[in-house]
Amino acid sequence: MESAAPSDYAQPGMENFVVGLIGMGDMGKMYAERLSAAGWRIMACDREDKYESLTQEYASNPRIEICPNGHYVSRASDYIIYSVEAAVIDRVIAQFGPSTKLRAIVGGQTSCKSPEIAAFEAHLPADVSIVSIHSLHGPTVEPAGQPLVLVQHRAPDAALHKVEAVLACLRSRYVYLSAKEHDRITADTQAVTHAAFLSMGKAWHANTQFPWELARYVGGIENVKINTMLRIYSQKWHVYAGLAILNPEAKKQIAEYARSVTDLYKIMLEGDLPALRQRMFAARDKVFGANSKWGSEASGPLLQPGVLSSFSLGTPSPDSTPRPNNHLSLLAMVDCWANLGTVPYDHMICSTPLFRLRLGVTEHLFGDEAMLEETLRTAVSDLTYRSDDLEFTFAARAWAECVAIGHFETYEKRFLSTQEFFKPRFEEAKTIGNQMMKQIMEGVKDKTQ
């Protein structure tokens, strides 16, 4: 990354502006490194037991000062970003919020804004401005061009402009939303996407399968499923738990997805092809119909077909041919969207790379009527995937129940057990997944245009 002076981005009077980071997890470190490379002075902290290791890690960076705790960060920083787990955001803000510098700006980086904003209002001094943010991508994704939500909750325009100046070095695309709008859109674009891939991993784990070792899971859409599943399970569990459990809209949508999976699986067991065709074509028309931008010549498909077959962890034998799959996870996705009245393209302006990937493979299936017909016939007549689909249905229902109860400990245990199962392949999957993401993101056409 190129180094720059703060004046390259700052407004007059911001030459000595200090950015504080409370929480130095993967996202906090990404912000610290990017912002310091742009010339900003950073004061950062994490739990006190991490003070020594963080001090050593950043000893060579004169622009990053590691502090023992959030009191030191809050007292000396002009813009403080809380980059901590959503489940503990209230406790952390209650601890360090009262120490906030006079007339500073404060924001959070959680994926669910309602509890974050409530905590700020409860624990920050009245003179403090609140401008929250959310980078809609993971810490390993290049932020340039990705959506960056700015929530100007309790702040004058001058405070917002200072935040814009600080974050300009990320070269992300600003999206301005209220906290309520953010949570609704985040639920629409992330909740069900995560639930689907988490359920896939649980199903393969339950059957003790590494899917890339099976000929029926090599090639095309399967590559995207496997790589994305591994990418999610290689991350921190709390990122997904916070979004699902703390966002009421997310809870509703995950429950609806589990119902769709269950209903469709029952139709498959009954072997009722006419009923399945009627339900799925009705859902297709509702989600991808005349009121959406899908299939328009101006926008084109999100994913080019050639990209789907470019990245694989497995190696099919020369004489093997890809087997038809019933793609229950994708059928349930569209059925769920239809039941919720969701048009996925409406939120493309602040969608995550994973959501665009998920939507891309879904429209790839539903945009090819011959492939869709083959998928539906496979669903009712081919027993090859029936055991996997049973476990997938169990998994989808179990994740929905866990989220409905709101039990973080259960969520963590479920996630970590499957993470451990797939852990030996994370490094390889990360390399392939990053290549896949890069090519797919370069090939994606923004359907909002």
N, C-alpha and C positions, 0 to 999 in steps of 0.2 A: 504494500500500500504506500502511496506517495504521502510524504509529510507536508503539512501546510501550517501556516500561522492562523490563529483564530480569526484574525482580521479578514481572512479570505471568506469567512462565512458570517462573522458577527456584525451586528448593528453597532453604530457609535455608542460608546459607553460599555460595551461587552468585552473589552480587551482583557480584563482580569476576571472574567466570568468563570465560576467553578461549577463543575457538574459532579453531583454526588450519586453514587450507586450503592444501594443497600441490597445486598444479595449478589454473590459472585458465582452463580452457577454458570451453565453453558451460555445462556443468553446474556447474563450480566457481563461475563468476560468478553463476549463478542462486542458488546457496546463499549466497554472500557477500552478495548484495543482499537476499535475503529475510530472512536471519538478522540482518543489521545493521539492517534496517528494524524488526525486532522488539526491538531494543535491545541485542543482543549485540555485544561488542567482537570484531572480526575481525582476525586477522593472516594475511596471504595472500602467496603467491609463485607464480611459474611459472619457466620457464627464465630465467637471468640476463640474456639478451639482451632479455627483455620487461619488465625492471624499470622502465625509464624510461617506456615507453608506458602500463604499468599504473598507475604513480604519477600520471601526468597524468590518466588516465581516472577515477581515484577520488579525485582531489585535493579534490573538494567534499564527500566523505563522511567526516566525522570519525570514524566508527566502524570504517572499514576502513583498516588500515595495511598498505601493500605493503612486503614485505621483499625483500632481494636474493636470498635463497635459503632452502631448507628448514631449514637449521640455525637460523636466527633464529626461524622459525615454531615448530620443535620445542622449543626451549629455553624459550619463553615461553608456550606454549599449554596449556590444561588438557584440551582435546579436539581432537586433530589428525585431519583427514579427508584421506586421500590420494585426490585426484580426478585420476588420471593414466591413461594408456593401459594396458590389461591387459598388453600385450607388454613394457612396461618397468617394471612394478610392482616386481619383485624388485630391479632395479638402483636404483631411486629409494629404496625402503625401506632397502636396504643402505647408501646414501649418507647418508640423513638420520635413520634410525631410532635409531642410537646417541646422537644428541643430544636424544632425547626427555626432556622434563621429568620429574623424579622423581614417580612415582605418577600420571602422566597417563593419559588414555584415548586409544586410537588406533583408527582404523577406516579402511576403504577404501570406494570407491564403484564398483568395477569390477563388470562383469556376470558374472564367473566368480570364485567365491570360493576355490576350492581353491588355486590358485597364490598368491593374495593372502594367505590365512591362513598358508600355508607360509613366505612371505617374512616375515611378522610374527613368527612363532615363531623364525625363524632370526636375525633382526637386531634385535629389540627387547629392551631390558633386561627382566629377569624381573619387576621391580616394576610394569611397565606393564600396564594392563588393555586387552583387545582387544574392542571392540564395533563390528563392521562394519555397513555399511548398503548399501542399493541402492534408489533411487527408480525404480520400474518405469514410467518414462515419459521422454519427451524433455525438454530444457530449455525448450522453448516451450509445453509443456502445463501448464495450471493444476494445481498439485500437490494442491489440496484434494480429498479423497475418493479420491485415487489410492493404490494400495498402496505402502507403504514397508517394505521388509524390514529387520529388525533381527537381527543374528547375535551373540548373547552367547556369544562363543567362550571367552575367558579373562578373566572379569570377575565381580565380586560384583554382587548385585542393585543395590547403591547406585550403581555405575558405570552400569549400564543405565538406571536412573531419571534420572540426569543427562543422558544422551543423549536420552532421551524428552523431557525438559524443554527441551533446546536445540532439538529439531526440532518441538516442538509448534506453532510458528508456521506451519509448512507446512500444517497441518490435513490431513495425509495419514492414511491408515488403516494402523496398524501391523500387520505380519505377522511373527511370531516363528518363525524357522527356524534349523536348523543349516546350516553351509556346504555339506554334502553335499546336504541337502534343497533348498537354494536352487539349486544347480547342476542338479539333476535337473528341478526345476520350470521353471527358466529355459530349459532345453533344450526341454522340452515346449511352452512357450508362445511362444518366440521363434525358435528355430533354423530350423525349417522355414518359418515365416512369412516370415522375412527371405530365405531361399533362394528361395522362390517369387517374391517381388516383384523380387529381384535378377535372377532368370532372365528374368522378363518384360521388364525394361529391356534386358538384353543382347540378347534376341530382336528387339525393336523397333529397337534400335541396329544390329544386324547387317543388318536389312532397310532401314536408313535411313528409318524410319517415325516420324512423330509421330502416334501412334494417334488422338489427338483430332481429327485432320484427316480421318480416314477414317470414312465413315458407319457402317461395321460395328462401330466401337468407340465409339459414342456412345450413352449412356443406360444406366440400370439398373446392373447389376453392373459394367459397363465403367467407369462413373464412379469407383467405388471402386478398381478395379484401377489405373487411370491415376493418380489422385490419390495413392494410397498409394505406388505405385512412385516417383513424383516426390518424394514426401516423404522416402523412404528415401535416394534418391540425392542429395538436397540436404544430407544430414547428413555427419558426419565418417566416413570409411571405417573407421577403427580401432575404432569402437563395435561394428560388426558383425563385424569380423575377430576381435577378441579373444574375443567370445562363442562364435564358431564354432570357432576353432582351438584354444583353450585348454580347452574343455569336452569331455571324452570323450563324454558323452552326446549333445552337440550333433553331434559328428562322426558318430556312429552314425545319428542321425536324418536328417541331411542326405544321407548316403549312401543311406538307405532311400527318401527322397523321390525321389532321382535314379533309383533302380531302378523305383519306381512310375511315374514319368513315362515311362521307356523302355518298360516292359512295356505300358502302355496305348497308347502311340504305335504300337507294333508291331501290337497288335490292331486299331487304327484302320486301319493300312495294309492289313491282311488283309481288312478289311471284314466282320469277324465280329461282327455285332450280338448274336447270342445269347450269345457268350462275354463280350462287354463288359457286357451286361445282367446276366448271372449274377454276374460279379465285382463290379460296382458296387453291385448291390442287396444282395449279401452284406456288402460293406464298410459300406453304409449301415446295415444292421441291427445290425452289430457296434458301430459307433461311436455311432449315434443310437437304439439299441434300448431295450428295457424297462429296462435297468440304468442308463440315463442320465436326466437331467431334461429332455431335449429334448422340445419339444412339449407339455409339461404345461400345463394351463390356468393354474396358479398362477404360472408363470414367464413364459410367453409367449415370442415370438421375441425374439432380441437386437436385431434391426433391424426397424423398420417399413418395409414396401415403399415407401412414399412418399418416404422419406429417400434411397433409392438413386438416384432420378431427379432429385434436387434440385440436384446440383452437377456441372457439366460444364465442361470447357475448350473443348469443341467445340460447334458449333451445327448440328444436322441440318437439312437442307432440309425445307420443309413437306410435300413429297410423299414423303419417305423414311420407311420403317418399319424399326425395329430388326431386324437379321438375327439368326437363331439362331446361337449360338456353342457350340462343343463344350466350352468351359471346361476344357481339359485340366489347367490348374493347380489347379482346385478338385477335379476328379475324383481327381487324384493325391494331393491333400491327404488326402482321406478314405481312399483306398486305403492310404496310408502310415500313417495313424493306426490303421487296422485291422490292418495287418501288425505294428505295434509294440505293439498292445494298449493304445493310449492312448485314454482317454475325456477329451476336452478340457475338459469342464465340471468335472472334478475339481479343476482348478487355477484356477478363476475368481477365487478370493479374492486371488490375486497375479498376475493377468494384466495385460498392457500394453494400452493403447488400440488398438495395431495388431493385437494378437492378437484382441481382442474384435471388431474390425472384420472381420478375416479369418474368424473363426468365424461371425460374423453373416451374411456373404454366402454362406458355405458351407452353413449350415443353411437359408438362404433358397432355395438351389437344391435341396437334398436334401429339403426339407420340402414341395416342390411336385412331386408325382409326374408331372404332365403336363409340367412344365418339364424335369424330369430325363429323361423319355422322349424329348422333343424334342432335348435335348442329346446323348443317346447316339446317336440317329439321325443327327444332324448330324455327329457324330464319325466315323462310318463312311462316310457317303454324300456329304457336302459338302466339296469341295476348296478352298473359299474361304480357309480358315485353314491349309491344309496346310503352306505355306511357313513361316508364323509358328510353327507347332507344331514343325516340324523344327528351327528355330533355338532354340526354347524347350527342346527336348530336349537339343540340344548344350550350351546354356547351363547347364542343371541338372546335367548330368554334369561339365562343366568346373568349376563351383563346388564340387561334391562332391570332385573330384580335388584341387583347390587346398587345400581344407580338410583332406583326408586327409593330404596331404604336409606340411601345417603351414607353408606358405611365405607369410609376411606380405607380402613384397615383391611376389609375384605377385598376391596378393589386392588389394593397393593399386593396382597398375597396371590390373588388370581393372576395378576400381571407378571409378577416376578417368577412364578413357577414356570410359566411358558417362556419367559425371557431366558431363563436358565437352560431350558430345553434347546432353544435355537442359538444360544450364545456362540457355539463353535464356528458358526458361519457368518457372524456379524461383519467381520472385517472384509471378507470377500463380497458380501452383499452390499456393504457401504460403498466400496469402490465401484461396483457395477451400478448400484443405485444412483450414485452421484453422476455417473456418466449418462444414465438413463434420464435423470431429472434435467440435466443440462441440455440434452438433445431435444427432449420433449418441450421444455420451456422455450427453447429457441424456435421450435416449430409451431408452438401454439399461436393461434390468431385470436386476438382479443375480440370476443363476440359482443363486447359493449360498443364497439365502433361500427 
